[in-house]
Amino acid sequence: CENIDILPQENVAWRLPTRNEFLQADINGYQNIFVLEDQDDEIYWTATSAKNTDNAWTIRISNGVLAEVDKDTNTVAVKCVGQILK
């Protein structure tokens, strides 16, 4: 998320959304909330670690299903949320 170049870095703080933010965004219409890094993928990382902290939660956009995935051995797409600073 740090490589997004939509606004100057001093104007926005980009990060991964949490599992709950993803679920709420899905209800609200996520396409208006997240920056799409790769629109062809439908499984995305969340910022929420699982009980086993080697894993993080991912979400499948098409149906909202969550899954625990190993952080070190899997490559999963990202969507980012930004907080406007200025």
PyMOL commands that place a pseudoatom at each C-alpha (Angstrom):
pseudoatom trace, name=CA, resn=CYS, resi=1, chain=A, elem=C, hetatm=0, pos=[0.000, 0.000, 0.000]
pseudoatom trace, name=CA, resn=GLU, resi=2, chain=A, elem=C, hetatm=0, pos=[2.955, 2.330, 0.556]
pseudoatom trace, name=CA, resn=ASN, resi=3, chain=A, elem=C, hetatm=0, pos=[3.637, 2.401, -3.207]
pseudoatom trace, name=CA, resn=ILE, resi=4, chain=A, elem=C, hetatm=0, pos=[0.295, 3.950, -4.181]
pseudoatom trace, name=CA, resn=ASP, resi=5, chain=A, elem=C, hetatm=0, pos=[0.931, 7.238, -5.932]
pseudoatom trace, name=CA, resn=ILE, resi=6, chain=A, elem=C, hetatm=0, pos=[-2.548, 8.793, -6.194]
pseudoatom trace, name=CA, resn=LEU, resi=7, chain=A, elem=C, hetatm=0, pos=[-1.925, 11.621, -3.720]
pseudoatom trace, name=CA, resn=PRO, resi=8, chain=A, elem=C, hetatm=0, pos=[1.353, 12.881, -2.237]
pseudoatom trace, name=CA, resn=GLN, resi=9, chain=A, elem=C, hetatm=0, pos=[2.548, 10.663, 0.640]
pseudoatom trace, name=CA, resn=GLU, resi=10, chain=A, elem=C, hetatm=0, pos=[2.279, 13.550, 3.105]
pseudoatom trace, name=CA, resn=ASN, resi=11, chain=A, elem=C, hetatm=0, pos=[-1.456, 13.856, 2.279]
pseudoatom trace, name=CA, resn=VAL, resi=12, chain=A, elem=C, hetatm=0, pos=[-2.609, 10.269, 2.779]
pseudoatom trace, name=CA, resn=ALA, resi=13, chain=A, elem=C, hetatm=0, pos=[-1.674, 7.227, 4.887]
pseudoatom trace, name=CA, resn=TRP, resi=14, chain=A, elem=C, hetatm=0, pos=[-2.335, 3.961, 3.009]
pseudoatom trace, name=CA, resn=ARG, resi=15, chain=A, elem=C, hetatm=0, pos=[-2.838, 0.607, 4.764]
pseudoatom trace, name=CA, resn=LEU, resi=16, chain=A, elem=C, hetatm=0, pos=[-4.481, -2.785, 4.428]
pseudoatom trace, name=CA, resn=PRO, resi=17, chain=A, elem=C, hetatm=0, pos=[-8.076, -2.908, 5.652]
pseudoatom trace, name=CA, resn=THR, resi=18, chain=A, elem=C, hetatm=0, pos=[-8.940, -5.113, 8.616]
pseudoatom trace, name=CA, resn=ARG, resi=19, chain=A, elem=C, hetatm=0, pos=[-11.177, -8.155, 8.252]
pseudoatom trace, name=CA, resn=ASN, resi=20, chain=A, elem=C, hetatm=0, pos=[-14.139, -6.250, 9.726]
pseudoatom trace, name=CA, resn=GLU, resi=21, chain=A, elem=C, hetatm=0, pos=[-13.559, -3.248, 7.431]
pseudoatom trace, name=CA, resn=PHE, resi=22, chain=A, elem=C, hetatm=0, pos=[-13.629, -5.561, 4.418]
pseudoatom trace, name=CA, resn=LEU, resi=23, chain=A, elem=C, hetatm=0, pos=[-16.867, -7.171, 5.573]
pseudoatom trace, name=CA, resn=GLN, resi=24, chain=A, elem=C, hetatm=0, pos=[-18.510, -3.792, 6.253]
pseudoatom trace, name=CA, resn=ALA, resi=25, chain=A, elem=C, hetatm=0, pos=[-17.250, -2.418, 2.934]
pseudoatom trace, name=CA, resn=ASP, resi=26, chain=A, elem=C, hetatm=0, pos=[-18.741, -5.415, 1.148]
pseudoatom trace, name=CA, resn=ILE, resi=27, chain=A, elem=C, hetatm=0, pos=[-22.113, -4.525, 2.658]
pseudoatom trace, name=CA, resn=ASN, resi=28, chain=A, elem=C, hetatm=0, pos=[-21.670, -0.843, 1.729]
pseudoatom trace, name=CA, resn=GLY, resi=29, chain=A, elem=C, hetatm=0, pos=[-20.274, -1.410, -1.773]
pseudoatom trace, name=CA, resn=TYR, resi=30, chain=A, elem=C, hetatm=0, pos=[-16.512, -1.977, -1.516]
pseudoatom trace, name=CA, resn=GLN, resi=31, chain=A, elem=C, hetatm=0, pos=[-15.678, -0.712, -4.998]
pseudoatom trace, name=CA, resn=ASN, resi=32, chain=A, elem=C, hetatm=0, pos=[-16.197, 2.852, -3.743]
pseudoatom trace, name=CA, resn=ILE, resi=33, chain=A, elem=C, hetatm=0, pos=[-13.910, 2.460, -0.737]
pseudoatom trace, name=CA, resn=PHE, resi=34, chain=A, elem=C, hetatm=0, pos=[-10.797, 0.538, -1.773]
pseudoatom trace, name=CA, resn=VAL, resi=35, chain=A, elem=C, hetatm=0, pos=[-8.032, 1.255, -4.231]
pseudoatom trace, name=CA, resn=LEU, resi=36, chain=A, elem=C, hetatm=0, pos=[-7.828, -1.681, -6.624]
pseudoatom trace, name=CA, resn=GLU, resi=37, chain=A, elem=C, hetatm=0, pos=[-4.298, -2.936, -7.084]
pseudoatom trace, name=CA, resn=ASP, resi=38, chain=A, elem=C, hetatm=0, pos=[-5.235, -5.883, -9.307]
pseudoatom trace, name=CA, resn=GLN, resi=39, chain=A, elem=C, hetatm=0, pos=[-8.836, -6.065, -10.457]
pseudoatom trace, name=CA, resn=ASP, resi=40, chain=A, elem=C, hetatm=0, pos=[-8.497, -9.604, -11.838]
pseudoatom trace, name=CA, resn=ASP, resi=41, chain=A, elem=C, hetatm=0, pos=[-7.926, -11.158, -8.410]
pseudoatom trace, name=CA, resn=GLU, resi=42, chain=A, elem=C, hetatm=0, pos=[-10.793, -11.817, -6.094]
pseudoatom trace, name=CA, resn=ILE, resi=43, chain=A, elem=C, hetatm=0, pos=[-8.955, -12.966, -2.934]
pseudoatom trace, name=CA, resn=TYR, resi=44, chain=A, elem=C, hetatm=0, pos=[-7.296, -10.228, -0.880]
pseudoatom trace, name=CA, resn=TRP, resi=45, chain=A, elem=C, hetatm=0, pos=[-5.205, -9.926, 2.281]
pseudoatom trace, name=CA, resn=THR, resi=46, chain=A, elem=C, hetatm=0, pos=[-6.648, -8.238, 5.337]
pseudoatom trace, name=CA, resn=ALA, resi=47, chain=A, elem=C, hetatm=0, pos=[-4.613, -6.584, 8.074]
pseudoatom trace, name=CA, resn=THR, resi=48, chain=A, elem=C, hetatm=0, pos=[-6.062, -8.988, 10.654]
pseudoatom trace, name=CA, resn=SER, resi=49, chain=A, elem=C, hetatm=0, pos=[-3.828, -11.771, 11.947]
pseudoatom trace, name=CA, resn=ALA, resi=50, chain=A, elem=C, hetatm=0, pos=[-5.369, -15.114, 12.830]
pseudoatom trace, name=CA, resn=LYS, resi=51, chain=A, elem=C, hetatm=0, pos=[-4.976, -16.853, 16.216]
pseudoatom trace, name=CA, resn=ASN, resi=52, chain=A, elem=C, hetatm=0, pos=[-1.898, -18.483, 14.741]
pseudoatom trace, name=CA, resn=THR, resi=53, chain=A, elem=C, hetatm=0, pos=[-0.035, -15.222, 14.110]
pseudoatom trace, name=CA, resn=ASP, resi=54, chain=A, elem=C, hetatm=0, pos=[1.889, -16.820, 11.223]
pseudoatom trace, name=CA, resn=ASN, resi=55, chain=A, elem=C, hetatm=0, pos=[-1.439, -16.587, 9.373]
pseudoatom trace, name=CA, resn=ALA, resi=56, chain=A, elem=C, hetatm=0, pos=[-3.616, -13.667, 8.329]
pseudoatom trace, name=CA, resn=TRP, resi=57, chain=A, elem=C, hetatm=0, pos=[-7.202, -13.550, 7.167]
pseudoatom trace, name=CA, resn=THR, resi=58, chain=A, elem=C, hetatm=0, pos=[-7.992, -13.280, 3.471]
pseudoatom trace, name=CA, resn=ILE, resi=59, chain=A, elem=C, hetatm=0, pos=[-11.379, -12.549, 1.929]
pseudoatom trace, name=CA, resn=ARG, resi=60, chain=A, elem=C, hetatm=0, pos=[-12.925, -13.780, -1.318]
pseudoatom trace, name=CA, resn=ILE, resi=61, chain=A, elem=C, hetatm=0, pos=[-14.783, -10.783, -2.743]
pseudoatom trace, name=CA, resn=SER, resi=62, chain=A, elem=C, hetatm=0, pos=[-17.332, -12.772, -4.745]
pseudoatom trace, name=CA, resn=ASN, resi=63, chain=A, elem=C, hetatm=0, pos=[-18.903, -14.367, -1.666]
pseudoatom trace, name=CA, resn=GLY, resi=64, chain=A, elem=C, hetatm=0, pos=[-17.322, -12.762, 1.436]
pseudoatom trace, name=CA, resn=VAL, resi=65, chain=A, elem=C, hetatm=0, pos=[-15.742, -16.039, 2.599]
pseudoatom trace, name=CA, resn=LEU, resi=66, chain=A, elem=C, hetatm=0, pos=[-12.805, -15.588, 4.979]
pseudoatom trace, name=CA, resn=ALA, resi=67, chain=A, elem=C, hetatm=0, pos=[-9.831, -17.959, 5.152]
pseudoatom trace, name=CA, resn=GLU, resi=68, chain=A, elem=C, hetatm=0, pos=[-6.644, -18.168, 7.207]
pseudoatom trace, name=CA, resn=VAL, resi=69, chain=A, elem=C, hetatm=0, pos=[-3.569, -18.092, 4.988]
pseudoatom trace, name=CA, resn=ASP, resi=70, chain=A, elem=C, hetatm=0, pos=[0.114, -18.393, 5.883]
pseudoatom trace, name=CA, resn=LYS, resi=71, chain=A, elem=C, hetatm=0, pos=[1.721, -14.940, 5.565]
pseudoatom trace, name=CA, resn=ASP, resi=72, chain=A, elem=C, hetatm=0, pos=[5.130, -16.207, 4.482]
pseudoatom trace, name=CA, resn=THR, resi=73, chain=A, elem=C, hetatm=0, pos=[4.281, -18.850, 1.892]
pseudoatom trace, name=CA, resn=ASN, resi=74, chain=A, elem=C, hetatm=0, pos=[1.351, -17.307, -0.009]
pseudoatom trace, name=CA, resn=THR, resi=75, chain=A, elem=C, hetatm=0, pos=[1.072, -14.474, -2.482]
pseudoatom trace, name=CA, resn=VAL, resi=76, chain=A, elem=C, hetatm=0, pos=[-2.306, -12.782, -2.310]
pseudoatom trace, name=CA, resn=ALA, resi=77, chain=A, elem=C, hetatm=0, pos=[-3.473, -9.508, -3.887]
pseudoatom trace, name=CA, resn=VAL, resi=78, chain=A, elem=C, hetatm=0, pos=[-4.155, -6.365, -1.848]
pseudoatom trace, name=CA, resn=LYS, resi=79, chain=A, elem=C, hetatm=0, pos=[-6.672, -3.558, -1.773]
pseudoatom trace, name=CA, resn=CYS, resi=80, chain=A, elem=C, hetatm=0, pos=[-5.791, -0.501, 0.243]
pseudoatom trace, name=CA, resn=VAL, resi=81, chain=A, elem=C, hetatm=0, pos=[-7.643, 2.117, 2.252]
pseudoatom trace, name=CA, resn=GLY, resi=82, chain=A, elem=C, hetatm=0, pos=[-6.321, 5.597, 2.712]
pseudoatom trace, name=CA, resn=GLN, resi=83, chain=A, elem=C, hetatm=0, pos=[-6.723, 8.074, 5.535]
pseudoatom trace, name=CA, resn=ILE, resi=84, chain=A, elem=C, hetatm=0, pos=[-6.513, 11.676, 4.364]
pseudoatom trace, name=CA, resn=LEU, resi=85, chain=A, elem=C, hetatm=0, pos=[-3.984, 13.523, 6.506]
pseudoatom trace, name=CA, resn=LYS, resi=86, chain=A, elem=C, hetatm=0, pos=[-4.207, 17.021, 4.984]
for i in range(1, 86): cmd.bond("trace and resi %d" % i, "trace and resi %d" % (i + 1))
show_as sticks, trace
zoom trace
